[in-house]
Every structure is written in structure tokens, then in C-alpha cells.
Amino acid sequence: MTMKIKNIISLLGLFLITHFVLLTSSFAQDVHFTQSNMIPLMLNPALTGNEGDQRVFLNYKNQWRGMSANGSAFNTALFSFDAALMKKKWRRGYLGTGIIAYKDVAGDLKMGTTQICLSVAGIVHLSESQTLSGGLQGGFVQKSLSTANMQWESQYDASSGTYNSNLLSNDIATAPPTSYGDFSGGLAWNYSSPQSNLGANDQLKVNVGVAAQNVNTPKQTFSTIGNDQLYSKYILHSLAEIGIVNTDMAVMPSVVFYKQGASYELNVGTLFRWTIKEKSKYTGVYKGSAFSLGAQYRLNDAIAPVALFEYSHYSIGLSYDINISGLNAATQGKGGFEISLKYVNPNPFRSAPRLRDDN
């Protein structure tokens, strides 16, 4: 058995062990983007600057419209930008910097969360095929709440058994916005095997990371009474791309595990990726594109079909969460639509990171 085959088997073993450990854990519901491969800065600050020279993401999710009285959905939008610095000057590594902006509005009371954070990461080349990165993230969070749509017990008409907004509640509710600082950190390891034959499609890519968010356990409350602190959140994630030899296909299994206080969430899934090579009519240079299809499963809660199309610098991902838990009765069968857009430079189909040669 060659050293290369031994390395591949060892890496696959590590990946499968990680999946097994996570699959044997229990969890409770939490809200996150389904397409975890399209939210790197939200997932782990150590992933800042780990792909290309510049990268932009736009993400939007609309879910659980059936859970509110007036049909208000739970809407989440995210923007992130990151870049790699000092790649040409530092032989053994480089820096990653980025910014992430996040907005979430939930339900009839318009429970809103706005977050803006800066990220920085150091990426070190362990070898020609491996990198280790560590990242830090810090920023500002504001939470808001609208009291306009609050309903009180005194506004329910006993004779008809229905809610009547014309009835006085005799209750006064105020919820001024609250804000706090938020800080996170993480580590990530990345492996990308060299291709022995460009036509063989025998490449293996593996990424494993761990992150801790809300490490300062900030206070979050709309009242001066009490001390409601936000639990720290711990994240373990892994993603692999396994090329199927002598085909244009690859398998991309992934897993993300969240733990925050007493709550747990586990997302597992697989995409099947087909690479398409298109030759330019004028330059003769190959332009790459790929189409991926698969599904994500949120344990005991939802399953989501996922489609991803990549062309040159651009990618677009689509998914739809279908609730399979008891929550389906509350959502009235209305799950969550999600769309993700990505731009990365240079074209990932025509470039591959390598150590700088000083000779």
C-alpha cells in the first residue's frame, strides 16, 4: 500500500469517526442556515480567507410563515466578504480578513437581531497539501422587539371565544432595543490531496473545524430587571469532497453540530457533484462549471433538498426545509426556502493554492 493511499484512508477514517460521534449525540431545535457550506464566516472565523483571494456571500432564508397569527415569516439575511492577504509575500502562510453582517426578523412581534462583526484569521501551511488556521471574530449586536401586535388575555371575548383587538388590554408594554458586544474564536484544518492524473478525478478534500461563539456570554434583555445572559455556542463542523476516479463526479458529505446551553442541533447531508468542462470558442481555455444535487437532514426536525450550480467565479444554492417533526403542525406544512449566492476570485476552476517558490 502506497503512502498516498494510506494517507487517504487515514483521512477518511477521521472524517467518518467525526460523523459517527456527532450522530450519536442528542439535540434540541435551533435556527440556522441549511446550506452550511455557504456561510463560512458565520460558522467559524478560522474559515476567513481560506478560499481564493476575495470572496462574497449573500444569503437569505424565509421560513415558518404558518407559525404567526398574521402570516409573518421568519426572515434571515446575511452578507459577508473576506479576502486573503500576504499570500505572495509569506511563504509559510498568510492572513485572512473579513466582515459579516446579519439580520433576522422573527414573527408577529418582529423580534429582530442585527449583527455586524469583523473577522481575522492566520493560515499556516503545514505541508503542500495541508493548512491549519485560527481565527477571531468580534462585533456589535442589537436586538429589538415590536409591541404593536402583542395580544393579552383581557382582549379575548369570553362570549365568542375569539380575540378582539378593540378591547382594552389595560397593559403597558415597552421593549427598548438592547445591544451588546459579541466575540468568537475557532480553529480549522484543511487537506487537499494533489491529483496524480488530471483526468483521473482522484482528488480528496477534507475540512474539519471547531468554533466557540458568544464566548463573553453577553447580557441580552429588554428589561432592566434580571440578568439574562446568552449562552456560549460551540460548533463542530466537517466537509469533504471525494472524487470518483475516472468520472466527472464527486461525493460531498458534510456535518455540523451546534451546542448552546441545554440545546443541541445536528445537521448532516451529502451532495453529489458533477463537473462540466466548457472550452471557450475564442481562447481555447476551459471554463469550469458544476452542478450538485443532494439533501441535508436536521435530526428529528427537517429534511431539505439542496441544489448548487457553479459557473466560473459564481455559485448559487437553493434549498427548502420540509419539517418532519411535531413542529409541522405549527408551521402548517410551510417550511423554509433558502437561497445563497457566492462570488470567489480567482476562478476556482482554473487555479489551485500552492506554496510560494522562492527559487
Number of C-alpha atoms within 10 A of each C-alpha: 5 6 8 12 10 11 12 15 12 12 17 17 12 14 20 14 12 16 19 11 9 20 15 8 12 13 18 15 15 14 9 15 22 30 22 18 16 21 22 18 26 23 25 27 32 31 32 33 29 25 18 19 16 19 22 19 21 18 21 18 22 21 22 25 22 20 21 16 10 11 12 19 21 23 21 22 19 21 19 23 22 27 21 22 17 11 18 11 11 13 15 15 20 20 21 27 24 23 20 22 20 18 18 19 21 20 21 20 16 19 15 19 19 18 19 19 21 21 27 24 25 22 26 18 17 14 12 14 15 16 19 21 25 24 25 22 26 19 17 15 20 16 21 19 19 16 16 11 13 11 14 15 8 15 16 17 13 9 6 8 8 10 15 14 15 8 12 10 14 9 8 6 10 11 13 14 16 16 19 14 17 20 20 24 22 23 22 23 20 22 19 18 16 15 12 11 11 10 11 14 18 18 19 20 20 22 20 21 23 21 23 22 24 20 16 14 17 19 15 18 19 16 13 6 7 10 11 13 13 17 18 17 18 20 19 22 25 23 21 23 20 19 20 15 14 12 13 16 19 22 18 20 22 23 25 24 21 23 20 19 10 8 14 18 23 25 23 23 21 20 21 18 22 17 17 15 13 13 11 10 8 6 7 9 12 15 16 18 19 18 19 20 17 18 20 24 19 24 20 16 20 20 23 23 17 22 20 21 17 21 19 18 19 17 19 19 21 19 23 23 25 19 22 16 12 10 16 18 13 13 17 13 16 19 21 23 18 22 22 22 19 19 20 20 16 16 17 18 17 12 10 12 13 12 15 13 7 6 3
